[in-house]
């Protein structure tokens, strides 16, 4: 069952966008995209909310997502969230049928 996760990162003084920039420059984004089971890992910037960045993260299965959550990358991503003082709102959706 395909799983899509929307993660809203919010911070002050452009910190959410700085977080995304560091995620890209550090190579973490490319590493996540290269993981088996990852189908989408893309950031979006809401027009009317300069403090927030939306990550759309899609996985082929819950098992693939669980494997991702156990990687060392997750520790690095958590460290960057702390560095940039970001809050998170997470929404998860599962596709039942194609």
N, C-alpha and C positions, 0 to 999 in steps of 0.2 A: 504494500500500500504506500503510495507516494505521500510524502509529508512536506508541507511548506510552512516555514516559520518566518514571520515578520518580526523583526527586532527594531524597536525605536530607541536609538541612543540620543540622550538629551544632555546638554551641558551649556555652560556659560562661556561668553567671549570667544566663540568659534571653536571651542574644544572638541565638539563632535566631528567637525570637518577635519581638524588636525589629527584626530584619532584615525579617521579613514585614510588620510594621507600617509600616516605612519604604517598602517596596515598594508597599504599598497607598496610603499617604498621598502619595507622590511621583507617583502616576499611572502608574507603570511596569506594574503589573498590568493596568490597563485598556488600555494601549497594546499589550501582548502579546496580550491577548484580541481586540483589534480587527484584528490582523494577518490577512491572507488566508491561509487554511489552518489557522489555530488552531481546534481543536475543544474544548479544555479546558485550563484553567490554574487549578488550585485547590490551596490549601494545607490540610493536615490536621495535627493535633497528636496523636501517639501517647499514649495514656493512661498507659502504663507507662514513658515515656521523656521527661521534661521538658526534656531538653537538645536534642531533635531535632524538626525540622519536616519533613514530607513534602510535596513538590510533585508533583502529577500533572499532566503536561504532554502533551497529545495533539495530533498534527498529521495532516492529511489525507494527506501524502506526505513522502517524504524531501526532495524539492525544496523544499517549504514550510519544513521544518525548517532546511535549509541556508540559505535566504533569511533566516530569523530569526537564525541564528548570525552573519550578516554585518551586522546592524544595529548602530547606535550604542547601542541599548538594552542589548546584551550587554556593552558596555564599562561601562555604568553598573551593571549587575547585578554584574559582577566587582568593581567598586570597592566596592559595598556588602558583598559577601562578605568582602573584605579588611578593611573597616572594622569588621565584627563578628567577625572572626577565626573564620570558619566553615570546617569541613571538609565535604567532600561525598562521598557515595557515589551512583553513578549506575547505574541499571538501565534497559535499553532493550528494548522488546518490539515486534514487528511483527505486525499482524493479516494473515494470509495470505488468508483467505476470510471473507466476511460471511455 
